[in-house]
Amino acid sequence: MITDDGSVHDPHRAGLRALLRGRDFRRLLTVRILSQLSDGVFQVSLAAYVIFSPERQSSPADIAAVLAVMLLPFSLIGPFAGVLLDRWRRRQVLQLGNLARFGLGLGTAALLLAGAPAWTFFAAALLVTALNRFILAGLSASLPRVVEPEELVTANAISPTLGTVAAAGGGGVGFLVHQLLPPGRQADAVLVTLAALLYLCAALAAQRIDPDRLGPEQHPDRPALRQAVVATWHGLLAGLRHLREDCRPAVLALAAVTLARFCYGVLIVVVLMLSRYTFNSPEDSKGGLATLGQAVALSAVGFFLAAVVSPRATRLLGLSGWLTACLASAAVFVPALGLAFEERAALAAALLLGLVTQGTKICADTLVQTSVEDEYRGRVFAVYDVLFNVSFVAAAGVTALVLPLDGRSTGIVVGVSVVYALGALLYFRAARRP
C-alpha cells in the first residue's frame, strides 16, 4: 500500500509489530514456544525408544499401537477438560500443567535408567501427552484474550506456527543430542530429563502472566468447581449445540482440518518406515533417526512459510479460499513427489506438507475463534484437539493394515491424494453456501 507521502505501508508487518508490542501476547507466546520446544525433545525420546531402538524391529502396527495408547485415553476425557478450561483460570492451567510435566519427565527418566518394564515408560509418557493436549487447548482458548479481533488472523499465523516450529526445533535438539550419545536407555533418559527442564521453564514463564488475564470471565452465578464437574456432560452438550446451531463456519473448518490431520498421519507413518528401512539400513538406527530429523526440520521450515504466507493469502482468497487451496495443492504434490519413494523427493514433500498443513490449521483456528463465543471456546477447542487425536490414531491404524515394512506403497500415496482432492472440493462447495 502506498501512503500519501509516497512510502510503502505493509499492513502485515504493521500488524505483527502491533502484536509484539503487546506484553501479554509476548508472554503467552513465550509459554507456547517453551512448552512445544519441550514437547519436541520429549517426542524424539519416545521415537528413539519405540521406533529406532537397535534392539527391536518396529512395524507400522507398533506405531499405531503406541499412538493409540498415547492419544486415545485423552480423547475420552478431552471434552470434559474443555468444560474445566471454561471455568479454571487458564493461566493456572498453563503453569501447573507444565509443573506437573516437569515432575513426570524426571520420573520417566528415572524409570528408563532403572530398566523398568516398557509399560511403565508408556504410562508416564501417557500422562505427559494428556497434559500436553490440555495445555495446547488452553493456549488456543487464551489467544483472543490478549489480541484485538482484527489481529486474530496474524496472531494465529504467528503463535501456533512458532509453537510448531519450536516443537520441530526441540526435535532437532533431541536428534542432535541422540546422535552424540551411544544408542540406548541412557541416551533416552538424557533426552527426557532435558524435556523436563524445559517444561519447568515454561511453567516459570506462565507465572509472569497475571492470573486473571487469560480468562475465562468469572460470572457470579457460575457453579462451584465440584458442581461444574458433575455438570460436565451437560456443558459438553451445550457446546456441541452451540456449534451445530450457531457456528457453521467452525463446523466446516473442524471437518476440513480433521481430514487434513488424517492425511498427515498417514504420511507420517510412511515417512517413518521409509526412514527406518528404505532410506537407511535397518541396522543403522542412527541413520534412520537422522533422516527423520531432516524431514522434521524441513516441515518446520514449511510451518514458518505458512506463517509468512497465510495472512497475505487470506486477504486475497479469504479464510475458506486459502484453506481450500492448501488441501487442493496437497492433492497435487503428494503423488508428484511421493511416488518416487526417493529420499530427496520425500524431504521436498515434507517441506510442502508442513506449509499446507499449518496453513490449514491457521485458517481453522481463526474460523473457530471468530465464530465461537468466549464462554464456549474452551470446550470447542478441547473437542478440536480430540478430533486431532482420533484422526491421527485412525490414520496410523488404517496405514498399519496395508503398509509394508519398508514403507513403499503406491496405493497409499494415491489414496491420500484422492482424499485431499475430495476434501478440497467438498469444503469449497459447503463454504460457499449461504
N, C-alpha and C positions, 0 to 999 in steps of 0.2 A: 504494500500500500504506500502511495506517495503522499506525503503531507504537504501542507501549504508552503512550507519553506523549502520544498524540493528534496527533503531527506526521505529515506525509506523506513517505513514502520512495519515491523514484523509482529503481528498480534500474538503469534505462538510464543516468541521469545518474551514479549511483554507479559503474557500470562504466566510463563514459567518463572520470570523474575518476581512477579507478584506472589506466586505460591511460595517461593523460597524465602520471601521476606516474612512470611507468617511463622512465628515462633512455634506454635503448636503443631502446624503441619510438619515443620522440620523435625520436631521431637517424635511425632508419630512415625515419620518416615525412618528415623534412626532406629526405632524399635523394630519396625518391619525388616529393615536391612540386617540388623544383628540377629533377629530370630531366624530369618531364612538363610543367612550365612551359616548359622549353626546347623540348620536342617540339612544343608548340602554336605557338610562334613559327616554328619550322622548317617545320611543315606549312603555315602560311599563306604563307610564301615560296614553297613548292612550288605551292600552289594559284594564287597570283598569277602565277607564271611559266607554268604549264601551261594553266590554265582561263580566267583573267581577263586574259590578256595582250591589250592592244589591237591587237597585230599579227596575231593569229590567231583563227580561228573554231573553237572547240573543240566536240567532239561526245561523246556517251556512249562511243563506241568509243575516243576518245582517253583518256578517264578510265580505261576498262578496261585499255587497253594500259599506261598509266603504273602502275596498281596491280599489274598482273602483273609488270612489270619490278622494281617496288619490293619486292614481298612474296613472290613465288613462289620466288626463289632461296633465301631464308631458310627457306622451308617444306621444302626438301630437306635442309638441314643442321640444322634445329631440334632434332630428336630426338637428334642426335649432341651438340649443345650441352648438352642435358639431362644426358647422362652426365657431361660435364665439370662441370656445376653441382653434381652429387653428389660431386665429387672435389676441385674447386678451392675455395679459401676464398671464400665468396660476397661477403665484404666487399671482397676484392681485385677481384672481377668488377665490382662497382659502382663502385669507384674508378677502375680502369684503363679500364673501358669508357667512362666519361664523359670521362676524359682523351683517349682516342682520338677521341671525337666532337668534342671541342674542336678538336683538330688538323684533323679532316676538315671541320669547319664553316668554319674560316679558309681552308682550301684551296678549298672550294666558292665562298666569296665572291670569292676571287681569280679563279677561273675565270669567274664572272659579269662581273666588271669587265673582264677581258681579252677578253670577247666570244668565248669558246671555243665550239666546237660543242655543241649541246644534249646529245649523248650523254655528253659528259664531265661535265656537271652531273648527269645521271641516274646515272652511275656512282658519283660521290661521294655523292649522296643515297642510293643503294642501300646503301652501307656504313654510313651513319649509321642508316638504318632497321633494318638487320640487327642492329646493336649494340643498338638500342632494344628489340627483342623479347627479346634475350638478357638485358638488364638487367631488364626487367619480369618475366621468369620468375624471375630471381634474387631480386627483391623479394618476389614471392609465396611462393617457397620459404623465404625467411628469416623471414617473419612469425611462424610458430609458434614460432620460437626466442626471441622477445622478448615473448611474451604467454602467459598461462596458457590451458589448453584451454577452460575455461568462458568465456573472454573473446574467443574467436575470431570469433563472430558480430558482436559490436560492433566488433572490430578490422577485420573485413572490410567493415563498413559505413562505417568511418571512413577507413581507409588507402587502398584502391583508389579510393574515391569522391572523397576530397580530391585524389588524384592526377589523376583525370579532370577534376575541377573546375579544378585547376591547369593542365591541358592546355588546357581551354577558356579560362581566363584568359590563358594565353600567346597563344592565338589572338586573344583580344580585344586584347591589346597589339599583336600583329602587325597586325591590321586597322587599329588607330588609327594606328600608325606609317606604314602604307602609304597611309592617307588623307591624311596630312600631306605626303607626298613625291610628286613627279611620277612617274607610272607609268613603269616601265622597268627595265632591268637594275640601275641604281644603287640603286633602292628595294629590289629583291630582295636585293642584296648586303648592304645595311644590315641587313635582317631576318636573314639567315643569320649575319652577324657577331654580332648580339645573341644569337641562339640559342647560338652557340659560347661566348660569355662565360658564359651561364647553365649550360652543360654543365660549364665549369670550376668554377663554384660548387658544383655537385652533387658533383664529384669531391672537392673540399675538404671538403664535409660528410661524405662517406663515410669520409674519413680519420679522423674523430673517433671512429668505432666501433672497438672492439677487434678486431684481425684475426681472432680465432677465435670471436667471439661469435655470428656468424650461421651457423656450421657449414659443411659437414656434419661429423659425427663422424669423427674420424681413427682408423681401425682399423689395428692393427699389421700385419695380413696383407693390407692393401689393396695392389694392384699399383702400381708407379710410373706416372707420368703417361703416358709413351710406351707402356707396356703397356696402360694404360686406353684410349688412343686406338685401339690395334689391336683391343681387345675391345669397342669401342663398339657394334657391331651386336648382339653377344650381350647387352650390357647393355640395349639398347633392347627386345629380345625379352623379357628378364626383366621389364622394366617393364610391357610390354603383357600378359604372362601374369599379373602381379600384379593388373592392372586387371580382366582377364577372370575370374579365379578368386576374388578376394577383395574386389572393390570395386564391386559392382553399383550402389550409390548414386552413386559417382563416374562410372561409365559413363553412367548415365541423365542426370546433370547435364551432362556434356560434350555429349551429344546435344542436350539442350534448349538449352544456351547457344550451340551451333553453329547451330542453326536460328534462334535469335533474332538472331544476328550476321548470318546470310544476309539475313533480312528487313530488318535495319537497313542493310545495304549497299545493297540495292535502293532504299530510301527516301532514302539519302544522295545517290545519283546523281540521283534525281528532283528533290530539292531543289536540287542544284547547277545542273541545267539550267533549272529554273523561275527561279532567282535570276538566271541569266545572260541568258535570252531571253524570259521571260514577265513577271516582276515588274518588270523594268527594260528599257530599250532595249538591244539588242545592242551598240551603240556605247558604252554607259555602263559601262565595266569597273569603275569605282569604285563606282557604284551597286550593281552585281551583287555585288561583294565585301562591301559594307556590309550588304546583305540577308542574305547568307550569315553574316556576323558576328552579326547579331541571332539567327539560328536557332541558331548555336553557343552564344551566351550563354544563351538560354532552355533549351537542352539541359543546360547546366551547372547551371542552377537545378534542373532535374529530377534531375540526379545528386545534388545536395545534398539534395533532398527524399527521395530514396531512402535516403540515409544516415540521415536522421531517422526515416523510417517503418519501414524494414526490421527493426530489432531488435524493435520492438513487434509488427509483423505476424508475424514468425516465432514469437514467443511465443504468439500467438493461433492461427495456422494451421499452424505447423511450417515447416521449410525447404521441403519439397516443396509444401505448400499455397500458400505465398507465391509460389514460382516459377510454379506453375500459374496463380495469379491474375494475375500480371504478363503472361503470354502471352495469357490469355483477354481481359484488358482491352484489349490492343493490337488484338485482332481486332474490337473494337467501335469504338474511337475513330479508327483509321486510315481506314476508309471514311467515317465520320461527318464528319471534318474534311478529309480529303484529296480527296474527290471534288469539292469546290467549286473547287479549283485557284485559291484566293484567298489573298493574302499573309497576312492576319491569321489565317486558319484554319490555314495551313501552319505559322505560328510557334507557334500553340497546340499543334499536333500535335508540334512539336519539343520543347516542354516536357514533354508527357506521354510521348513516346518516350524522352526522357532518363531519366525516372523508372522506367519499366518495364524498360528495357534494363539500367540499373545495378542495379535490384532483382534481376533475373535473375542477373546476374553475382555479386552478393553471395552469393546462395544457392548458386550453383555453386562459387564459390571455397571456401566453408565446407564443402560436401559433399566436395569433393576433398581438402581439407586434413585433415578428420577421418577419412576412410576410407582414406587412402593413408599407408603407413609412411614415416618420415622418409628412409630410405635410398633410396627410390624417388621421393620427392616432386619433386625437380628434373627428373627425366625426364618425369614425368607433366605438370608444368606447361609444360615445353617442348612436349610434344605438344598440350597445351591451346592454346598460342599458335599452333602450326601450324594447328590446326583453325580458329582465329580468322582467320588469314591466308587460308587456302584458301577458306573460306566467303565471306569478303569479296570476294575476287577473282572467285569464281564468280558472286556476286551481280551484280557490275559487268559481267561478261561476258554473263550472261543478259539483263540490262537493256539492254545496248548493242544487242542483236539486235532489240529490239522498241520501244524508247523513241524517240519523235520528238524532234527537236532542241529543241522548246520545253518538253519535259518533261511535257506533258499526255497521260496515258494512263489511261483508266478501267480497262482490263483489268489493268494492273499493280497499281493500288491495290487492286482487288477480289481479285486473286490473292494479294497479300501478306496480306490479311486472312484469307483461307481457310487459308493456311499457318500463320499464328498460331493459328487456331482448332484445326486438326488437331494442331499441336504440343502445345497445352494439353491436349487430350483424350487423346492417346497417352501423354504424360508422366504425367498424373494416373492413368491406368489402370495403367501399368507401375510407378509408385512405390508404389501400394497393395498390389502383390503381395508376399507374404512372402519 
